[in-house]
Amino acid sequence: MTNWMVAGNWKMNTTSSEAIALAQSVRDATPRLSEGEIVLAPPFTVLSSVNEIVKGSHIKLAAQNIFYEDKGAYTGEISPAMLKDVGCTYVIIGHSERRKYFHETDETVNLKVKKGLGSGLKCIICVGETEEEREKGVMEFVVGIQIKKAMSGIEALDNVVIAYEPVWAIGTGKNATSAEAEEMHHFIRNVLGETYGDVVNKVRILYGGSVTPENIGELIGMKNINGALVGGASLKSETFIGIIKRMTEKR
Ligand code: 13P
């Protein structure tokens, strides 16, 4: 597969001056790609200013969350129309931090995926097991349910990207080995294939969890790993650019 993606999830980091500097540096140091995509997911507060820097460039903008209603009395929430208005093409849905700290469930993830896709946003849907679930050997069971529920009622995979992010690998410096990740990516593709058929081979499945310029090469050498969702290493331009350079060399 040639249409890989590297997305930087900035999480709850960056003031506007920091965001502008980081986005400018990523834009200026990365090539316009004929294949593959670079995506930045800054916090809501700086989407607009980052959009000013990346619009018209080769970099796409993503939000880190969305609400599943169009408008109304939902204090603190952000609608799909608002995200599109500030230049978002993508939205990350169901990140494990949202599931853990903000009580997102497979059901709300599904509502958000439906609303996001229905509104013309491309969705990066996050799944992944906890350390305890891996130790018990139930990671396929857990991730299989997450995938099926997130995709319930979704007819086409066109605008869907999956991010496999084992919770135990996020922010810990302990990434999944390429073999562990590939096994889960292969499993996820098979689960999707049961519903969507061969088109599943075109779906990008990203790996996330302690990705660095040092380990990305081995990870994306695997057949079913189509890129990365990067947290900590996306907050420094050198490391994020380093990851993108490794992608362009390898593919
Ligand atoms: P880290 O790269 O910091 O482990 O975070 C991964 C992640 O959660 C990306 O969404």
Residues whose N, C-alpha, C, O or C-beta is under 5 A from the ligand:
A	BS01	13P	N9 A169 I170 G171 T172 G208 G209 S210 V211 L229 V230 G231 G232 A233
